[in-house]
Amino acid sequence: MSTPTPNPAAAHPAPPASDGKRIVLEIENLSAAYGQLPALRGISLRLEEGETLAVIGANGAGKSTLLKTLAGQMAPTSGRILH
C-alpha cells in the first residue's frame, strides 16, 4: 500500500474569509488526468467553516478522482489545492 503525499498547505492554518469565517478548503483551476484522458478540468471552489459540500454526478464524472486528488493519492495535472 502506498503512502499518500502530504499536503503542505495542511500544515498552515487557513486565513479567514472576508466574512471572518475560516476557509477550510480552497481549490483553484484544478485538473487531473489518467494518462492522456482528462478526468477533471478547471475545478474551483471555496468551502468555509460551517458549510457543507456534496459531490454528486453521474458515473465517470470525476467524483472519486476529485477526492483522490484532495487526499494526495493522485497528483493534479494543473491548478492548486490551497487548504
C-alpha positions as CSV (number, residue, x, y, z in Angstrom):
1,M,0.0,0.0,0.0
2,S,1.4,3.4,-1.0
3,T,1.7,6.3,1.4
4,P,-0.3,9.4,0.4
5,T,1.7,12.5,-0.4
6,P,1.3,15.1,2.4
7,N,-0.4,18.3,1.5
8,P,2.0,21.1,2.6
9,A,-0.9,23.6,2.8
10,A,-2.4,21.4,5.6
11,A,0.4,22.4,8.0
12,H,-0.6,26.1,7.8
13,P,-3.8,27.5,9.3
14,A,-6.3,28.8,6.8
15,P,-6.8,32.6,6.6
16,P,-10.2,33.9,7.5
17,A,-12.6,34.6,4.6
18,S,-14.0,38.1,4.0
19,D,-16.8,37.5,6.5
20,G,-14.4,36.3,9.2
21,K,-15.2,32.5,8.7
22,R,-12.2,30.3,8.3
23,I,-11.6,28.8,4.8
24,V,-11.3,25.1,5.2
25,L,-10.8,24.2,1.6
26,E,-9.9,26.2,-1.5
27,I,-9.2,24.8,-4.9
28,E,-8.2,26.9,-7.9
29,N,-8.5,25.6,-11.5
30,L,-7.8,22.0,-10.6
31,S,-7.3,19.5,-13.4
32,A,-6.3,15.8,-13.2
33,A,-5.9,13.1,-15.8
34,Y,-5.3,9.3,-16.2
35,G,-2.5,9.4,-18.7
36,Q,-3.9,11.4,-21.7
37,L,-7.5,11.0,-20.6
38,P,-8.7,14.1,-18.7
39,A,-10.8,13.3,-15.6
40,L,-11.1,16.8,-14.0
41,R,-10.9,20.1,-15.8
42,G,-10.8,23.6,-14.2
43,I,-12.4,22.8,-10.8
44,S,-12.5,25.8,-8.5
45,L,-14.3,26.1,-5.1
46,R,-14.0,27.6,-1.6
47,L,-15.5,25.9,1.4
48,E,-15.8,28.0,4.6
49,E,-16.2,26.9,8.2
50,G,-19.8,25.7,8.8
51,E,-20.5,25.0,5.1
52,T,-21.4,21.5,3.8
53,L,-20.3,20.3,0.4
54,A,-21.9,17.4,-1.5
55,V,-20.1,16.0,-4.6
56,I,-22.7,14.5,-6.9
57,G,-22.6,13.4,-10.5
58,A,-23.0,10.6,-13.0
59,N,-20.7,7.6,-13.1
60,G,-17.4,8.7,-14.6
61,A,-17.9,12.4,-13.9
62,G,-14.8,12.6,-11.7
63,K,-16.1,12.5,-8.1
64,S,-13.6,9.8,-7.0
65,T,-10.8,11.5,-8.9
66,L,-11.5,14.8,-7.1
67,L,-11.4,13.1,-3.7
68,K,-8.3,11.2,-4.6
69,T,-6.6,14.4,-5.7
70,L,-7.7,16.2,-2.5
71,A,-6.4,13.3,-0.4
72,G,-3.0,13.4,-2.1
73,Q,-3.4,9.9,-3.6
74,M,-3.3,11.4,-7.1
75,A,-1.3,14.3,-8.4
76,P,-3.1,17.1,-10.2
77,T,-2.0,18.0,-13.7
78,S,-2.6,21.7,-13.1
79,G,-4.2,24.0,-10.6
80,R,-3.8,24.4,-6.8
81,I,-5.2,23.0,-3.6
82,L,-4.7,25.8,-1.1
83,H,-6.3,24.5,2.2
